[in-house]
C-alpha cells in the first residue's frame, strides 16, 4: 500500500448523492449500469458502474451512495461518466458504499 500525504487526500471531493435513474448500459464491454445521481447543490452527475451482479436497476433508484465528484469526466462507449461511485470489492462483486441514515445530497465525506 502506498502512503499519501494528508494534503493529497484533502483534494479528493467525496460526496453523498441519491441515484435518481439507473438503466442497463448495453453498449459497455463489461456489464454495467448508467446512472444519474443527485448531488444537491452540486447538481446532477452521470456515472457508469459495474454493479450488475448485486443490484438491479430498479433497486438502485432512491439509494444514497458515496462518490468521488472531482475526477475528470471519462468517456465510456459514448457515455460521459462524471463521478466515481465507490464500493467495496468482495469476491469479484461490488457492494456500494452508502449512508446508514438519510443525509442531504452533496454532503461531503471527510
C-alpha positions as CSV (number, residue, x, y, z in Angstrom):
1,X,0.0,0.0,0.0
2,X,1.3,3.4,-1.0
3,X,1.2,6.2,1.6
4,X,-0.1,9.6,0.6
5,X,0.1,13.0,2.3
6,X,-3.0,14.4,4.0
7,X,-2.9,17.4,1.6
8,X,-3.3,15.0,-1.3
9,X,-6.3,13.2,0.3
10,X,-7.9,16.6,1.1
11,X,-8.1,17.4,-2.6
12,X,-10.5,14.5,-3.2
13,X,-14.2,15.6,-3.1
14,X,-16.1,12.6,-1.8
15,X,-19.9,13.4,-1.6
16,X,-23.2,11.7,-0.9
17,X,-25.7,11.6,-3.7
18,X,-29.1,9.9,-4.5
19,X,-29.5,7.7,-7.6
20,X,-32.5,9.0,-9.5
21,X,-32.1,7.0,-12.7
22,X,-30.5,3.6,-13.4
23,X,-30.5,1.6,-16.6
24,X,-28.6,-1.2,-18.3
25,X,-25.6,0.1,-20.2
26,X,-25.9,-2.1,-23.2
27,X,-23.0,-0.5,-25.1
28,X,-20.5,-1.2,-22.4
29,X,-18.0,-4.0,-22.9
30,X,-18.5,-5.3,-19.3
31,X,-21.9,-5.5,-17.7
32,X,-22.7,-2.1,-16.2
33,X,-25.4,0.4,-15.5
34,X,-25.8,4.1,-16.5
35,X,-26.9,6.2,-13.5
36,X,-28.0,9.8,-12.9
37,X,-27.2,10.9,-9.4
38,X,-28.5,14.0,-7.5
39,X,-25.7,15.7,-5.5
40,X,-27.8,18.6,-4.2
41,X,-26.2,22.0,-4.7
42,X,-23.5,20.3,-7.0
43,X,-26.3,19.3,-9.4
44,X,-26.8,16.0,-11.2
45,X,-23.9,13.8,-12.4
46,X,-23.9,10.8,-14.6
47,X,-21.9,7.7,-13.8
48,X,-21.3,4.2,-15.2
49,X,-20.8,1.4,-12.6
50,X,-20.1,-2.3,-12.9
51,X,-22.5,-3.3,-10.1
52,X,-24.8,-5.7,-12.0
53,X,-24.1,-8.8,-10.0
54,X,-25.6,-7.5,-6.8
55,X,-28.1,-4.8,-7.9
56,X,-31.0,-4.5,-10.4
57,X,-31.7,-1.0,-11.8
58,X,-35.0,-0.6,-10.0
59,X,-33.3,-1.4,-6.7
60,X,-30.8,1.5,-7.1
61,X,-33.4,4.3,-7.5
62,X,-33.5,6.3,-4.3
63,X,-30.4,4.7,-2.9
64,X,-27.9,7.2,-1.3
65,X,-24.4,6.4,-2.4
66,X,-20.9,7.8,-1.8
67,X,-18.9,9.0,-4.9
68,X,-15.8,11.0,-5.9
69,X,-17.1,14.0,-7.8
70,X,-14.0,15.9,-8.8
71,X,-12.4,13.5,-11.2
72,X,-12.2,14.5,-14.9
73,X,-15.1,13.2,-17.0
74,X,-14.5,9.8,-18.6
75,X,-15.9,8.6,-22.0
76,X,-17.2,5.1,-21.8
77,X,-18.8,3.7,-25.0
78,X,-20.2,7.1,-26.0
79,X,-21.4,7.9,-22.4
80,X,-19.8,10.6,-20.2
81,X,-19.2,9.3,-16.7
82,X,-18.8,12.4,-14.4
83,X,-18.2,10.8,-11.0
84,X,-16.9,7.6,-9.5
85,X,-19.3,5.7,-7.3
86,X,-17.5,4.0,-4.5
87,X,-17.9,0.4,-3.4
88,X,-16.1,-2.4,-1.6
89,X,-15.0,-5.3,-3.8
90,X,-15.6,-8.8,-2.4
91,X,-15.3,-12.0,-4.4
92,X,-15.5,-10.1,-7.7
93,X,-18.7,-8.3,-6.6
94,X,-19.1,-4.7,-5.7
95,X,-21.0,-3.6,-2.6
96,X,-21.9,0.1,-2.8
97,X,-20.8,2.4,0.0
98,X,-23.9,4.0,1.4
99,X,-25.1,6.1,4.4
100,X,-26.9,4.4,7.3
101,X,-29.0,7.5,7.8
102,X,-30.6,9.7,5.2
103,X,-28.5,12.9,4.8
104,X,-28.5,15.9,2.5
105,X,-27.4,15.2,-1.1
106,X,-24.0,16.8,-1.7
107,X,-22.8,16.3,1.9
108,X,-19.0,16.0,2.0
109,X,-17.3,12.9,3.4
110,X,-14.3,13.7,5.5
